[in-house]
Amino acid sequence: MPSPSRNQQSRPVSGGKKGRRKPDVDQKDNVPSISSSLATPAYIFISFAMALAGILIARFHTRLLRPPIDPDPDVRIRTLLAWLKDKGADISPKVTLAVFPDFGGYGIQATNAPVQKTDTLFTIPSSAIITADWVLQRYPMFAIDLVKLADDSNMSPSTRQDLIIALYLMVECSHGEASEIWPYLQVLPDLVPRLTTFDNSTLGMLQDQFLTELKHHDLSKLTKVWDHGLSKMVTVIADQFIDDAEADNGSRNDTYKGCLTFESFHHYVAISSSRAMLLEHGIKYLTPLADMINHMPNYDEAGEALIESFLEHHTRNKDGSITVRADRKVANAGEQIFEAYGNLDNSLFLESFGFVPDENPFHCAAIPSSTDLPVLFERTEAVLRRNKGFSDQNREVLQAVFTRKGFGVIPDVCVLADGTLSSDKAKLMLAFALASEGQMELCVDALEFKSSEVSYQECYNYTGSDQKVRELTLKLAGQAYCSAQTTLEEDVALLRKLQDDQSPESAKKAVAVKFRLVEKRTFLSAASLGVHDGVFACEK
């Protein structure tokens, strides 16, 4: 089945016990590198387009069966920070790790204020950072099979790395307190309510056919990888690198074996995909502490959202360590320190991270098929198919004009709250679809006899095209708002009810309802710009 596609903005994207038998990590000469296959320009582009998060991974619908952790979150925080410092982490005295229940777990807190923009928050040494290549070096006897399994998955380069990192996390989970990264495993979340964790009921609450298809598509890929060899491989590796104490006690109990299940695989791929940073050369770095900074848009003094590169504040140093700097000023001690993950659409936050932001100036709502949009594109296709004017050669020229501007196939039409379209692709294709018969003749003539630049002007950028596109966009936003399955008021009431329920399934449903609620508010904001009094209302 071909992969669903939706044009989206991209994000570069956010000690064990002694006596353990260590794997041989010195045999490096013949160990394949996953990153070597990701270093081509094409793979780098794809990796960055997947925006730090790879694509979407499923998890189970029940609680993860894993070794018990310390019930006191403060103890877990102290243990993690001590473990990192023992490894050589340099953590600024201005910051610490703290619990923020409203954000689903942990976050970085300012202890001494103010924290200035570009202040160094911490530097994490390479010994505490997990990458796919590091895992391959750790398990050299399995490296070739692991790389082949990842390559055969037909997943993105970013997600292939997630598969390998997840395998290592599963193995370490199975060792419980004997794991060399147990302090880190203890602070990882039990639930990442991302798209592919949704059951059919929760998917229906999204009211988004594209996301529904995408969930099923990616879940089937993940299941195939597991069934085609990863399930056996992870068990063999876990058994080979058992702690000496574990070996003396015989087989591990069922709780620890729970770390080696398909559900656990779902979980840890989601952990890697949602928390590992995608930095230079398309390589992902699962970096303790750096992965616990929560998202919040960044604004300038005028209240305008800032568009800054994630990479400006996350640097990989020559010794392999990673330094994270503040992307904004924090005035008061006790405040949470946020960072902006990038100018991402809410669907990417849902797919990759399992949440929908309270604020997102970059969110665009995709115009659904319940509007006039399909009719417009049918007209466009009819124009391209007609015998007179657009021959096969002319269609190729027209596509060449469009592609020369950096565009490909007919795009999705995605509108922001201010009534603008999220991409020039959609704007130009709407302009072409709205051209009058006379303008079409000029377009045909330009395609036959004139330069590509003239063709571009006559087909896409003719006089009045901007105004036509603007009016149509606001009209489509209104149609999308009014054709929704539920009303804005119904969504608000349902979201409040779900948020009052503390169960994991209600948490997933709340994310789904919040997503569709923000979609409606975006459509309503845009549609209101098309009426004189600024108050849009659906016709009854």
Wavefront OBJ file of the C-alpha trace (Angstrom):
o trace
v 0.000 0.000 0.000
v 1.475 3.367 -0.916
v 2.218 5.727 1.910
v -0.352 8.457 2.551
v 1.060 11.907 2.015
v 0.198 15.361 3.271
v 2.363 18.379 2.647
v 3.593 19.569 6.019
v 6.227 21.876 7.337
v 9.323 20.207 8.643
v 11.095 20.224 11.937
v 14.860 19.772 12.327
v 13.935 18.779 15.254
v 12.890 17.868 19.892
v 24.707 3.524 36.273
v 24.221 -0.106 36.322
v 25.333 -2.525 39.003
v 28.842 -3.958 38.876
v 29.400 -7.483 37.649
v 27.452 -7.195 34.464
v 28.903 -9.062 31.517
v 29.730 -6.402 28.904
v 29.336 -6.976 25.165
v 32.379 -6.637 22.958
v 32.290 -3.090 21.603
v 35.822 -2.971 20.240
v 35.179 -4.934 17.045
v 34.445 -1.883 14.903
v 36.124 -2.630 11.600
v 33.367 -4.798 10.145
v 30.385 -3.249 11.903
v 27.986 -1.570 9.446
v 26.823 1.962 10.119
v 23.186 2.948 9.841
v 24.188 6.597 9.463
v 26.457 5.863 6.506
v 23.360 4.977 4.499
v 21.717 8.198 5.650
v 24.457 10.594 4.638
v 23.323 11.221 1.070
v 21.615 14.553 0.351
v 18.332 12.817 -0.456
v 18.250 10.928 2.838
v 19.260 14.018 4.789
v 16.410 15.961 3.217
v 13.906 13.221 3.994
v 15.125 12.931 7.574
v 14.786 16.650 8.243
v 11.397 16.705 6.551
v 10.244 14.088 8.988
v 11.089 16.681 11.602
v 12.882 15.142 14.429
v 10.239 12.774 15.096
v 10.292 10.399 12.405
v 6.887 9.147 11.428
v 4.382 7.798 13.732
v 4.622 4.714 15.781
v 2.054 2.624 17.540
v 1.939 1.539 21.104
v -0.263 -0.733 23.077
v -3.657 0.006 24.554
v -2.834 -1.332 28.013
v -0.251 -0.349 30.578
v 3.320 -1.328 29.789
v 4.500 -4.332 31.782
v 7.967 -3.324 32.931
v 10.179 -3.542 36.038
v 8.949 -1.472 39.000
v 10.401 2.013 39.372
v 10.885 4.161 42.447
v 7.458 5.629 43.319
v 8.914 8.968 44.420
v 9.501 11.271 41.398
v 11.928 13.419 43.422
v 14.086 10.362 44.049
v 14.016 9.537 40.343
v 15.094 13.099 39.518
v 17.998 13.059 42.004
v 19.106 9.648 40.744
v 19.085 10.775 37.112
v 20.969 14.010 37.764
v 23.591 12.187 39.847
v 23.983 9.561 37.111
v 24.471 12.231 34.456
v 27.008 14.134 36.543
v 28.930 10.901 37.197
v 29.185 10.524 33.429
v 30.559 14.045 33.097
v 27.464 16.113 32.371
v 27.864 19.836 32.966
v 24.519 21.139 34.255
v 24.116 24.861 34.897
v 23.258 25.783 38.508
v 20.490 27.898 37.008
v 18.448 24.828 36.023
v 17.156 21.535 37.341
v 14.669 18.811 36.432
v 11.217 19.098 38.002
v 7.751 17.566 37.804
v 5.131 19.462 35.780
v 1.872 17.456 35.877
v 0.110 19.707 33.368
v 2.742 18.703 30.808
v 2.447 14.991 31.464
v 5.628 14.504 33.462
v 8.931 16.285 33.733
v 10.335 19.575 32.511
v 13.338 21.852 32.991
v 12.955 24.463 35.731
v 14.861 27.683 36.394
v 16.412 27.611 39.876
v 18.256 30.931 39.678
v 16.854 33.781 37.619
v 17.154 35.276 35.217
v 18.090 32.777 32.539
v 19.106 34.775 29.477
v 18.565 33.783 25.890
v 21.528 31.684 24.621
v 22.611 30.832 28.208
v 24.013 27.307 28.331
v 21.580 25.043 30.178
v 23.655 21.879 30.125
v 26.123 19.781 28.163
v 25.469 16.031 28.012
v 28.509 13.789 27.324
v 28.541 11.275 24.490
v 28.635 8.424 27.026
v 25.048 9.257 28.008
v 23.737 9.750 24.457
v 22.167 6.910 22.461
v 22.332 6.697 18.675
v 21.603 3.906 16.211
v 25.289 3.629 15.289
v 26.232 3.345 18.955
v 23.759 0.473 19.354
v 25.230 -1.308 16.322
v 28.707 -0.986 17.816
v 27.370 -2.408 21.056
v 25.912 -5.489 19.381
v 28.440 -6.167 16.578
v 27.333 -9.755 15.976
v 23.809 -8.564 15.200
v 24.669 -5.333 13.408
v 24.421 -6.612 9.834
v 21.022 -8.225 10.435
v 19.778 -5.135 12.260
v 20.737 -2.803 9.432
v 19.186 -5.130 6.841
v 15.984 -5.372 8.855
v 15.809 -1.587 9.148
v 16.556 -1.081 5.442
v 13.927 -3.641 4.426
v 11.258 -1.896 6.506
v 10.622 0.748 3.806
v 10.395 3.309 6.585
v 12.031 6.707 6.603
v 15.741 6.955 7.499
v 14.705 8.648 10.731
v 12.364 5.825 11.727
v 14.964 3.170 10.858
v 17.147 4.682 13.543
v 14.203 4.597 15.964
v 13.853 0.850 15.405
v 17.460 0.234 16.409
v 17.408 2.582 19.394
v 14.165 0.969 20.572
v 15.778 -2.469 20.513
v 18.517 -1.255 22.873
v 15.964 0.335 25.232
v 13.975 -2.909 25.314
v 17.057 -4.931 26.193
v 18.023 -2.507 28.948
v 14.454 -2.475 30.272
v 14.595 -6.270 30.555
v 17.587 -5.973 32.900
v 15.679 -3.779 35.330
v 17.833 -2.187 38.020
v 20.876 -3.939 36.569
v 20.602 -1.808 33.433
v 23.376 0.680 32.871
v 20.770 3.297 31.973
v 18.234 2.463 34.690
v 18.203 6.040 36.104
v 17.147 7.242 32.642
v 14.610 4.468 32.033
v 12.900 5.379 35.312
v 11.974 8.873 34.112
v 10.656 7.875 30.684
v 6.858 8.105 30.340
v 4.553 5.102 30.441
v 2.334 6.573 27.750
v 3.037 8.504 24.564
v -0.491 9.137 23.178
v 0.566 9.482 19.587
v -1.569 8.858 16.530
v -0.850 5.158 16.112
v -1.787 4.380 19.707
v -5.386 5.348 18.888
v -8.055 2.683 18.605
v -10.848 3.049 16.055
v -13.079 4.922 18.493
v -10.392 7.491 19.221
v -9.492 7.780 15.535
v -13.103 8.615 14.795
v -12.899 11.476 17.271
v -10.180 13.101 15.158
v -12.622 13.605 12.278
v -9.662 13.447 9.881
v -9.591 10.759 7.178
v -5.961 11.353 6.250
v -4.698 10.809 9.789
v -6.883 7.722 10.115
v -5.336 6.180 6.999
v -1.858 7.172 8.115
v -2.278 5.445 11.471
v -3.237 2.131 9.878
v -0.466 2.413 7.301
v 2.322 2.986 9.825
v 1.048 0.438 12.308
v 1.096 -2.244 9.617
v 4.705 -1.390 8.785
v 5.772 -1.618 12.393
v 4.007 -4.955 12.828
v 5.763 -6.314 9.749
v 9.196 -5.349 11.083
v 8.472 -7.076 14.373
v 7.145 -10.261 12.766
v 9.961 -10.481 10.216
v 12.771 -10.939 12.690
v 13.024 -8.217 15.297
v 10.991 -10.146 17.868
v 13.471 -13.044 17.852
v 16.500 -10.795 17.639
v 15.687 -8.726 20.711
v 15.158 -11.840 22.827
v 18.461 -13.357 21.731
v 20.343 -10.135 22.462
v 18.681 -9.682 25.842
v 19.538 -13.260 26.837
v 23.142 -12.903 25.660
v 23.836 -9.808 27.741
v 22.219 -10.845 31.009
v 23.664 -9.411 34.183
v 25.708 -11.963 36.153
v 23.263 -11.734 39.045
v 20.381 -12.383 36.688
v 22.163 -15.404 35.233
v 22.661 -16.834 38.733
v 18.932 -16.507 39.411
v 17.934 -18.260 36.228
v 15.346 -16.836 33.853
v 13.868 -13.408 34.402
v 10.347 -13.070 35.729
v 7.342 -12.162 33.592
v 7.553 -8.471 34.449
v 10.999 -8.206 32.923
v 10.006 -10.366 29.966
v 7.266 -7.815 29.371
v 10.017 -5.490 28.149
v 10.550 -7.773 25.139
v 7.012 -7.784 23.740
v 5.528 -6.122 20.672
v 3.780 -3.656 22.992
v 7.129 -2.709 24.497
v 8.569 -2.321 21.003
v 5.740 0.091 20.152
v 6.464 2.019 23.284
v 10.201 2.428 22.864
v 10.019 3.306 19.176
v 7.588 6.009 20.245
v 10.051 7.099 22.930
v 12.877 7.430 20.403
v 10.736 9.002 17.722
v 9.246 11.623 20.048
v 12.332 12.410 22.149
v 15.481 11.923 20.059
v 16.895 15.054 18.425
v 17.609 15.059 14.717
v 20.833 17.002 14.240
v 23.500 17.098 11.554
v 23.648 14.530 8.733
v 20.193 13.203 9.577
v 21.412 11.429 12.715
v 19.152 11.109 15.760
v 20.479 11.570 19.296
v 18.478 10.323 22.271
v 19.850 12.713 24.869
v 18.787 12.544 28.530
v 17.662 15.887 29.975
v 17.591 17.538 26.540
v 14.580 15.364 25.729
v 12.680 16.728 28.729
v 12.378 20.361 27.647
v 8.731 20.967 26.830
v 7.444 22.933 23.851
v 6.081 26.453 23.839
v 6.087 28.933 20.938
v 8.568 31.785 21.245
v 7.445 35.380 20.659
v 9.267 38.666 20.180
v 8.468 41.870 22.072
v 5.777 42.740 19.533
v 4.017 39.452 20.126
v 5.014 37.963 16.774
v 5.979 34.302 16.726
v 9.687 33.819 16.160
v 10.918 31.407 13.516
v 14.308 30.191 14.633
v 16.224 27.083 13.827
v 16.129 24.343 16.442
v 19.775 23.764 15.591
v 20.724 27.272 16.748
v 20.242 26.174 20.345
v 21.386 22.531 20.121
v 25.030 21.942 19.267
v 26.970 18.715 18.878
v 30.552 19.333 19.976
v 33.779 17.821 18.652
v 33.969 15.345 21.556
v 30.473 14.034 20.759
v 28.766 15.851 23.627
v 25.639 17.937 23.031
v 25.140 21.435 24.434
v 21.654 22.895 24.841
v 21.103 26.640 25.202
v 18.032 28.658 26.146
v 16.038 29.976 23.192
v 14.358 32.675 25.326
v 14.718 34.626 28.545
v 13.205 33.209 31.751
v 12.676 35.951 34.313
v 11.679 34.166 37.513
v 13.050 31.290 39.576
v 10.687 28.330 39.629
v 9.444 28.932 36.088
v 9.536 26.152 33.547
v 12.065 26.614 30.747
v 10.518 25.931 27.356
v 11.843 25.718 23.831
v 10.155 25.939 20.446
v 10.259 22.679 18.503
v 9.770 24.533 15.222
v 7.106 26.035 12.965
v 5.110 22.812 12.840
v 1.528 21.983 12.042
v -0.531 20.371 14.821
v -0.760 17.119 12.888
v 3.011 16.738 13.268
v 2.803 17.379 17.002
v 0.102 14.726 17.240
v 1.869 12.227 15.002
v 5.337 12.625 16.456
v 4.952 13.792 20.042
v 1.507 12.772 21.223
v 0.128 16.174 22.153
v -1.616 19.194 20.654
v -0.174 22.570 21.765
v -2.353 25.080 23.568
v -0.820 27.732 21.321
v 0.441 27.221 17.805
v 0.695 30.236 15.489
v 1.984 27.928 12.747
v -0.935 25.493 12.704
v -2.799 25.153 9.441
v -6.096 23.328 9.037
v -6.438 21.191 5.908
v -9.505 21.977 3.793
v -11.570 18.756 3.640
v -13.408 17.221 0.706
v -16.748 18.389 2.135
v -16.084 21.807 0.551
v -15.961 23.107 -3.038
v -12.279 22.166 -3.287
v -12.760 18.820 -5.111
v -14.907 20.530 -7.761
v -12.194 23.122 -8.363
v -9.529 20.513 -8.849
v -11.817 18.452 -11.077
v -12.058 21.533 -13.285
v -8.279 21.835 -13.244
v -7.856 18.227 -14.278
v -10.490 18.627 -16.983
v -8.615 21.603 -18.407
v -5.419 19.577 -18.475
v -7.183 16.656 -20.160
v -9.088 18.515 -22.846
v -8.009 17.942 -26.439
v -8.008 21.571 -27.536
v -5.286 23.664 -26.012
v -3.628 21.257 -23.587
v -1.968 18.430 -25.451
v 0.200 15.866 -23.674
v 3.174 18.074 -24.457
v 1.446 21.123 -22.973
v 0.605 19.233 -19.817
v 4.249 18.361 -19.477
v 5.239 21.985 -20.010
v 2.678 23.161 -17.477
v 3.979 20.668 -14.946
v 7.517 21.768 -15.749
v 6.602 25.401 -15.068
v 5.100 24.392 -11.740
v 7.995 22.114 -10.835
v 10.567 24.727 -11.812
v 9.183 26.881 -9.034
v 10.090 24.112 -6.600
v 6.710 22.412 -6.532
v 5.510 18.943 -7.398
v 2.050 17.394 -7.462
v -1.223 19.130 -6.649
v -0.862 20.040 -2.968
v -3.179 20.008 0.010
v -4.827 23.316 0.775
v -4.067 24.191 4.366
v -5.226 27.483 5.870
v -3.860 29.382 8.880
v -5.969 31.350 11.353
v -5.055 34.608 9.598
v -6.576 33.346 6.354
v -3.278 32.734 4.580
v -2.299 29.464 2.964
v 0.562 27.482 4.432
v 2.357 26.996 1.119
v 2.894 28.723 -2.212
v 2.065 25.419 -3.864
v -1.556 25.611 -2.804
v -1.790 29.297 -3.670
v -0.589 28.814 -7.244
v -2.747 25.795 -7.891
v -5.837 27.623 -6.621
v -4.946 30.545 -8.886
v -4.770 28.174 -11.859
v -8.092 26.566 -10.918
v -9.774 30.004 -10.654
v -8.554 31.377 -13.981
v -11.260 32.536 -16.377
v -11.671 30.992 -19.814
v -9.928 33.996 -21.317
v -7.045 33.677 -18.889
v -6.801 29.998 -19.726
v -6.376 30.908 -23.388
v -3.533 33.255 -22.452
v -2.008 30.457 -20.405
v -2.258 28.045 -23.350
v -0.702 30.593 -25.689
v 2.143 31.234 -23.249
v 2.798 27.533 -22.897
v 2.933 27.105 -26.681
v 5.008 30.080 -27.691
v 6.544 31.894 -24.733
v 9.099 31.453 -21.967
v 8.471 29.584 -18.737
v 8.458 32.860 -16.800
v 5.697 34.276 -19.006
v 3.835 30.980 -18.701
v 4.135 31.231 -14.937
v 2.656 34.730 -14.976
v -0.241 33.850 -17.283
v -1.136 30.555 -15.615
v -0.556 31.266 -11.946
v 0.223 34.917 -11.247
v -2.162 36.842 -13.493
v -3.825 40.151 -12.559
v -6.306 39.679 -9.723
v -5.186 36.152 -8.900
v -4.147 37.032 -5.318
v -7.556 38.505 -4.495
v -9.385 35.566 -6.048
v -7.330 33.094 -4.053
v -7.845 35.063 -0.838
v -11.619 35.179 -1.247
v -11.796 31.499 -2.113
v -9.620 30.513 0.841
v -11.875 32.308 3.327
v -14.956 30.796 1.659
v -13.483 27.276 1.875
v -12.607 27.828 5.540
v -16.225 28.717 6.244
v -17.471 25.652 4.382
v -15.074 23.435 6.339
v -16.233 24.899 9.641
v -19.914 24.488 8.848
v -19.623 20.969 7.404
v -17.883 19.493 10.483
v -19.541 16.532 12.174
v -19.753 18.312 15.541
v -20.015 21.918 16.645
v -17.395 23.969 18.419
v -19.505 24.040 21.580
v -19.927 20.254 21.568
v -16.167 19.791 21.259
v -15.453 22.148 24.156
v -17.862 20.275 26.418
v -16.506 16.853 25.446
v -12.896 17.924 25.913
v -13.638 19.219 29.409
v -15.293 15.910 30.305
v -12.386 13.820 28.993
v -9.788 15.941 30.749
v -11.568 15.386 34.060
v -11.115 11.636 33.593
v -7.576 10.503 34.466
v -7.576 7.209 32.547
v -5.034 6.616 29.717
v -7.785 6.023 27.164
v -9.498 9.282 28.081
v -6.133 11.032 27.741
v -5.855 9.793 24.161
v -9.421 10.794 23.365
v -8.787 14.236 24.856
v -5.838 14.709 22.491
v -8.021 13.700 19.537
v -10.847 16.058 20.495
v -8.412 18.894 21.150
v -6.978 18.409 17.663
v -10.368 18.723 15.953
v -11.324 21.621 18.237
v -8.260 23.597 17.148
v -9.092 22.760 13.516
v -12.544 24.295 13.926
v -11.194 27.393 15.663
v -8.685 27.861 12.857
v -11.393 27.599 10.197
v -13.644 29.969 12.150
v -10.899 32.570 12.580
v -10.123 32.496 8.860
v -13.767 32.525 7.779
v -14.508 35.508 10.039
v -12.075 37.583 7.998
v -14.366 37.196 5.002
v -17.413 38.904 6.545
v -17.851 42.624 7.111
v -18.566 42.542 10.829
v -15.958 39.853 11.564
v -18.586 37.498 13.012
v -18.971 34.381 10.888
v -22.057 32.210 11.264
v -23.166 29.114 9.375
v -26.330 29.348 7.303
v -29.211 27.412 8.779
l 1 2 3 4 5 6 7 8 9 10 11 12 13 14
l 15 16 17 18 19 20 21 22 23 24 25 26 27 28 29 30 31 32 33 34 35 36 37 38 39 40 41 42 43 44 45 46 47 48 49 50 51 52 53 54 55 56 57 58 59 60 61 62 63 64 65 66 67 68 69 70 71 72 73 74 75 76 77 78 79 80 81 82 83 84 85 86 87 88 89 90 91 92 93 94 95 96 97 98 99 100 101 102 103 104 105 106 107 108 109 110 111 112 113 114 115 116 117 118 119 120 121 122 123 124 125 126 127 128 129 130 131 132 133 134 135 136 137 138 139 140 141 142 143 144 145 146 147 148 149 150 151 152 153 154 155 156 157 158 159 160 161 162 163 164 165 166 167 168 169 170 171 172 173 174 175 176 177 178 179 180 181 182 183 184 185 186 187 188 189 190 191 192 193 194 195 196 197 198 199 200 201 202 203 204 205 206 207 208 209 210 211 212 213 214 215 216 217 218 219 220 221 222 223 224 225 226 227 228 229 230 231 232 233 234 235 236 237 238 239 240 241 242 243 244 245 246 247 248 249 250 251 252 253 254 255 256 257 258 259 260 261 262 263 264 265 266 267 268 269 270 271 272 273 274 275 276 277 278 279 280 281 282 283 284 285 286 287 288 289 290 291 292 293 294 295 296 297 298 299 300 301 302 303 304 305 306 307 308 309 310 311 312 313 314 315 316 317 318 319 320 321 322 323 324 325 326 327 328 329 330 331 332 333 334 335 336 337 338 339 340 341 342 343 344 345 346 347 348 349 350 351 352 353 354 355 356 357 358 359 360 361 362 363 364 365 366 367 368 369 370 371 372 373 374 375 376 377 378 379 380 381 382 383 384 385 386 387 388 389 390 391 392 393 394 395 396 397 398 399 400 401 402 403 404 405 406 407 408 409 410 411 412 413 414 415 416 417 418 419 420 421 422 423 424 425 426 427 428 429 430 431 432 433 434 435 436 437 438 439 440 441 442 443 444 445 446 447 448 449 450 451 452 453 454 455 456 457 458 459 460 461 462 463 464 465 466 467 468 469 470 471 472 473 474 475 476 477 478 479 480 481 482 483 484 485 486 487 488 489 490 491 492 493 494 495 496 497 498 499 500 501 502 503 504 505 506 507 508 509 510 511 512 513 514 515 516 517 518 519 520 521 522 523 524 525 526 527 528 529 530 531 532 533 534 535 536 537 538 539 540
